[in-house]
Amino acid sequence: MKPANLLLEQTGTTIFTLMSALAVQHGAINLGQGFPDTEGPADIVEQAALALRDHRNQYPPLTGTPELKTAVAAANQRFYGLGIDPESGVCVTSGATEALTACLIALLNPGDEAILIEPLYDTYLPVVKLLGAVPKLVRLEPPNWELPREALAAAFSPRTKLLLLNSPMNPTGKLFTPDELTFIAGLLARHDAYAICDEVYEHLVFDGARHIPLMTLPGTFERCLRIGSAGKTFSLTGWKVGYVSGPARLIGLVAKAHQNLTFTTAPNLQRAIAYGLGKPDAYFSTLAAELQARRDLLRQGLEALGFKTLPTGGSYFITADMSGLGFNGDDVAFCRAITQQAKVAAIPVSAFYAGPAPRQLVRFAFCKQPALLAEALARLQGWIASPPLTRGA
């Protein structure tokens, strides 16, 4: 028979699916996939339940319910001083992954170049390739993940259409600095390029730092599409409600792509998230503070066990170097071993690279209850203390 889509046929099952399945098989604590182990705010869930009963369950508008679009625009103004038109400057999507795909469809033509920063979330590269665009990879190096300015500048060419920027960054937890953002903004202007800004962890920023959308820098608004996620902001990852903010010209194109992907998103969930975005500042600051405490608990525990941990300025994740533990194998073998033997699942960071990658780094999620994190650390401690053969690859 004729082959189907060759790229999809060559794309394997994601590492997240594999490790989560392995965690279930072995009864492991899943610190691999980034989802909380508690429900989101009860009042938001109640709003969704009430909205199911008010006889507005038919198709909502393509670009989102008026309530949510107004709330997204208001949040842009409230947190960042961005003046977004709620009618023409917001498109609601079925999760941030769809938002990302819709933005890439909106901007890329076959043959265009898209600059991606490694390590990178696993959706980015396949979608760029599926659209017939050419990925140009620029790599951040551990342990500090600083922006390699010369390499980034060299990646731009007359064919560059866009840069995909993830801040706070998955898997590294990096928060791009104001100086780095200014440098990026200058390159966009110089090369007449766009930016798709994956900012799903915008409210999960630690140590007194402040998330700065690239879109807020002078001269960047007309070049940027900014993606947010209700799943990350309200610990409701299964709801799959995302939103894109930007200039009307670009949002109109995102909406056309969205029309041909999911078309719309459950209206009761949209209205509940609109309510959530109006919650007082204390909600957002408390969310970040609680996650920071869990990051610190896991970081201190891992370091006590012999891991070296890398800086984590935001997100759900901490990266740890396992090379000092005496394990005979790479990061993939290590993650399989601790899932099967220690009953704790993690993700190998090499899965976030397209080519040769560091082989000693693993990603742990700390968006879990403190008691569960403590139990995971205890399991790892017992495994590390076991005879060396048990810890072999």
Secondary structure, DSSP 4 states (H G I P E B T S, - for coil): -----HHHHH----HHHHHHHHHHHHT-EE-SS---SS---HHHHHHHHHHHTSS--SPPPTT--HHHHHHHHHHHHHHH-----TTTSEEEESSHHHHHHHHHHHH--TT-EEEEEES--TTHHHHHHHTT-EEEEEE-BTTTTB--HHHHHHH--TTEEEEEEESS-TTT-----HHHHHHHHHHHHHHT-EEEEE-TTTT-B-TT-----GGGSTT-GGGEEEEEEHHHHTT-GGG--EEEE--HHHHHHHHHHHHTTT----HHHHHHHHHHHTS-HHHHHHHHHHHHHHHHHHHHHHHHTTPEEPP--BSSEEEEE-GGG--SS-HHHHHHHIIIIISEE-EEGGGG-SSS--SSEEEEE--S-HHHHHHHHHHHHHHHTS-GGGG--
